């Protein structure tokens, strides 16, 4: 097993570079999941926008009721009724929404006149449109109650505020044996795909282009060791390094987020680990394909980052799939990372383990295996072609040449 031991020595010499990527991923695994969980959280929390009411119609029960209603949903910001002040407030986002009640608004409202409230919505502000909907709710509810007749203005406003303040209790239930997979752990599991591709490409390419040095390759051809045995030992080392990287990432996830998985069904965790193991095989196949084209450490880093970042951005690792356009999704389906993220999302959404429910997950995993097999076949054909050509004895620069 001389070749196997030599491969291990090569990996040890490049351990600093691999440790650097591991350190970067360790930082990302702490920062990015926390940021992403807040940005893409599906938990509902009501916004508290800032609003301003400019009343040019005098104090009336109707206008006071509007201010009271908006005050229960946001924060009132007082501004002078001057054009320059209102323009500056809207431009500098001092308030999200300005409603102007013109003179005669009260009389026009109760006489079905054409006069309406004027509104100013801060540009690119979802909060402003939210307050606009609140104003419409108040006025529409007031019109409906007034149309029914039989109440004075004070009673009308009281009924409007009572109706709009009604709330419904919502209870969320999950029909499964265990607790759902923690959202932060889901995001971490997505990021594993990126770091596995980077680390495995760097490791495998180090082994491959070290043995492709022209002088070393010609010497090995004269050695009594069979080329098949030499290739087998290189492959064995690459597989062990890949499995070690996968184990390291998996153990790191449990160390960092194990406490958040308390009560989670063990079958869900097993499926997530199986899914990440399959993406490790894909990374190994990609590294085998990219290895023959890497001629130097500089090109090695370029290829590793280009491939990993490209697959991660396009496949939904860094950007959730539901935020991609139709064109991007159509292209993403031709990447293995898309099917990895799809399988992960479906696993985390499981509420039962029936065959019909698991079928799409198995399909996504089999698609990943098909990608791995296809990439590996292409890699073997390319490697055979290059080994039989004069280019296989071309210049290869390693750290020994530095």
N, C-alpha and C positions, 0 to 999 in steps of 0.2 A: 504493500500500500504506500509506496514511495510518492506516487503522484498525489494521493489523497493528503499525505502529510505536507507536501509542498503547497497544495491549495490552502491548507489551514494556515501555513506561514504567510502566504500572500494576504489572506484576510486579516491576520493579526497586524501586518504592516500598514494596512489601510483602516485600522480600527478607529483612528482619530477622526478621519473623514466621516465614517459611519456614525460615530458618537456625536459629531456635530449635528447631523441631520436628526438624530434621535433627540438631542437637546432642544432643537427647534420645534420638533413635533411635541415634545413634552410641554413646552410653553404654549403652543397652539391648542393642545388638548385641554389646557386650563382656561385660556382666554376665550377662544372661539366658541366652545359649547355654551359658556355663560352668556356671551353676547347674542348668539343665535337663538338661544332659548327665550330670551326677552323679545327679540325682534319678530320671531315667527311663532310665538306662543298662541295657542288657540283659546286660552282662557280669556273670558270677557271681563272687562273693567270699564266702567262708564267714564268718558272724558269730562273734564271740567274746563270748558273753554271760557275765555274772557269775552265779555259783551258790553256794549254801550247803548243806552237808550237816550235819544235826543227828542224830548217832548216839546213840540212847538204849539201844542193844542191845549195847554193848561192841564192842571191836575184833574183827572177824572178817575172814576172807579175802574173803568175799562183799562186805562193805561197803567194804573197802579197794579191791577191784577196781572198784566203782562210782565211788569218788572218783577213781581213776586214769583211768577211761574219760572221765568228765566233764572232768577236767583237760586231756585232749588236745583238747577242743573249746571250752573256755571258761576263765574265770579264777575260782579259788576265793576266796570271801570268808568269812573266819572271823567268827562271831557267837556271843555267849553264848546259852545255851539258856534264855532268859527270854522270857515272852510279850510284855512291853513292848518289848524289844529287837527281836524278830522283827517285831512290828507296825510299829515305826518304820522298820525297814529296808525293809519292803515299801512303806510309804507314801511314803517319800522316795527310792525307787528306788536304794537302796544296793546291792541285789542284784536280779537279775531272776527268780530262782527259788529256792525253799527246799524241800528234801526232808527229811522227818523219818522216820527209821527207828525205829519204836517198839520197846519192850522185847518180846522174843520174836519179832522179825521173822525172825531167822536160822532158828530152829527151825520156825516156821510155813512158811517158804519150802520147806524140804527135806521137810516132812511134808504138803505140799499143804493147809496150813491156810488159813483165811479172812483172816488178817491181811495188810494191804497197807501200803505206804509212804504217808505223808501228804505232800501237796504244797501249796505256796502259790505261786501265780503272780501276779506283779505286774500290776495292772490295766493294760489297754491296752498290753501289751508283747508283741510278737511273739517276742522273744527268750526270754521265759519259756515259751511254748508249744514253742519249739524245744528247750529243755533238757528239758521234759517228755517229748518224743518220744525224746530220747536215753536217758532213764531207762527208758522202756518198751522200747527196743531192747535195752538191757543185760539187763533182767530176762527178757524173752521169749526171748532167745538162751540165757540160762542155763537156763531151764525146758526148752527144746528139747534141749539137750545132756544135762541131767540125766535127761530122759525116756528117752534112748537107753541110759543106765546104763553101768556099767563104769569110771567115773572117780571119783577122790576130789575134794574141794572145791577143793584147790589147782590140780589139773589142769583142773578145770572152768572156773575163773576164767581161767586162762591161755589156754584154748581160746577162751573168749568174747572176751577182749581181742584175740587173734590174728585171729579172724574179723571183728570189728568194725573193726579197723584196716586191713583189706584195701581197697586203692584201685584204681581203674580209670583208665587214661590215656584222655583224651578229646581227639580232634583235630578241629578245625573246618576244613572245606574249603569254598571258594567256587568254583563252577563258572562262571567268567566270565573274560573276557580281561583285565580290569583290576582295580584295587583298588576296594573299595566306596567310596561317597560318605561323606566324613567326617561324623560325627554332629553336630558343632558347625556345620558348613556347612549341614546339613539344617535345623537349628533357625533359623539365620540366614535361610535361604530362606523359612521360614514367616513370620518377622517382617516380611519385605519387604512382604507383603500389607497389613499394618497401616499402615506408614508411607506406602506409595503412595496408599492411600485418603485419608489425612489431607492429604498434600501436594497431591494433585491436586484435591481438593475445595476447599481453600483457594485454590489458584491460579485455578481456573476460576471460582469464585464471585466472586473479586475482579474479574475481567474482566466478568462478567455484570452484577453489580449496579452497577458503575461506569457502564456504558452504559445502565442502566435508570433513571437519574436523570430525573425528568419534564422538566426544562428541556432537558437534553442530548438526550433522546430526541425531543422535539418539534423541536429544531433539526436533528437528523439526518434527520428525516422530510422536512424542507424542503431538504436538501442534494441536489446533483446526483448523488450516489453512490447506486447501486441498493441497496435493502435486501438483495438476495440476495448482492451482492458484499461488503457490510458483514458479513453473517452468515458468509460463507465465510472472510473474513480473521480473524474472531474464532475460528472453529473451527480454522483453521490454526494460530493461536497456541496454542490449547489443546492441540492434538495435539503440537506441538513441545515444549511445556512438559512434557507427560506423558512423552513419549519421553526427554526430558532427565532427568527424575526417575528413570525406569527405568534409564537408562544409569548415572546416578550411583550408584544403589544396587547395581547389578551390579558396577561397577568397584570399589566399596568392599568388596564381598564378596571379590573376588579379591585385593585388596590385603591384607586382613586374614587371610584363610584360604587364600590360594593355595598356601602351602607344604604344607597338609594335603591338598591334592588331587593330589599327585604320584602318578602311576601310575593315576589314575582314568580310566576310559574317557571319551574326549571326547564320545561320543554321549550319555552320561548328563548331562554338563554342558550340552550343547546342548538336551536335553529340559527340563532345569530352567530354563534361560533362556527357552525358548519358553513354558513354563508361566507364568513370572513376567510375560512380555510380555502374555499373554492376560489376566492379572489386572489389568495396567495398563489394558487396554481396558475392563475392567469398572469400574474406578475412574473412568475418563473418562466412561462412561455414567452412573454414579451422580452424579458431579459435575454433569453436564448436567441431570439430573432435579432435583437439590437446588437448583441455582442460582436458579431463579425464585422460590423460597420464602424466600430469604435477603434480609433487609431491612437488616441492619446488621452491623458487625464482631463484635458480641457474639453475635448469632444464628449468624453464620458459624462461630465457634469451637465453639459448642454443637453445631451440626449435624455438623460435621466429626468431633468427638470422639465424639458419640453413635453415628453411623453406623459409624465405623471400629472402635470398641471393641465395639459390639454384634455386628457381623459377625465380629470376631476371636474373641471369647469363644464365640459360638455355633457358629462354623464350624471350630473346632479349631486356630486359630492360636496361642493362648496355652495352651490346655489340650488335650493329645493326645486324639484321637478315641476311643481305646480306654479312656479314663477317663470318658467321658460315658455317661449312662444311656440306656436304650432310647428313652425319651420325648424326651430332648434330641437324640439322633441322628435321630429321625424329623423333628423340627423343623429340624435343621441341614441336612437334604437339600434344603430349599427356599432355601438360601443359596448364593451362588456361591463363598464362601470354603471351604465344605465340599468342593466338587469340586476346588478348587485344592489343598487339603491332601491329599485322596485321591489326586489325580494325582501330587503330590510324593512321597507315601509309596510309591506303586507304582513310580515311577521309581527311587527310591533302593534298592528291593528287587529290581531287575532283575538277572537272571543271564544272560539271553540276549535277543536282539532278534528273535525269531520273531514272525510276524504275530499268532498267537494270544495271545502274551504282551503285545504292545503294544496289542492291541485295547481292553482296559479303560482304558488311559491315553488313547488317542485319544477314547474315549467321554467320559471326564471332561473333556477339553479342549473337545470339541464342546459339552458341556453348559454349560461356562463361556461359550463364544461365544454360545450360545443365550440365556443370561442377559443378556449384554451387549447383544445385539440387541433383546431384549424390553424391557429398561430404556431403551434409546435410543429405541425407538418410543414408549414411554409418555412419555418426556421431550419428544419432538417434538410429540405431541398436546397435552400440558399447556402447552408454550410457545406453541403456536398459539392455544390457547383463551385464555390469559392476555393475549396480545398483542392479541386482538380485543375484550377486555373493558375496562371503565373502570378496573379495578384495575391495569392496566398503567401508568397515569399516577399511581399512588398515591405515597405518600411513601417514598423510599429514602434512607437515611442512609449516607454514605460518610465516609472520613477527611477529605474536603474541607469537610464541614460541621462538623467539630469546632472 
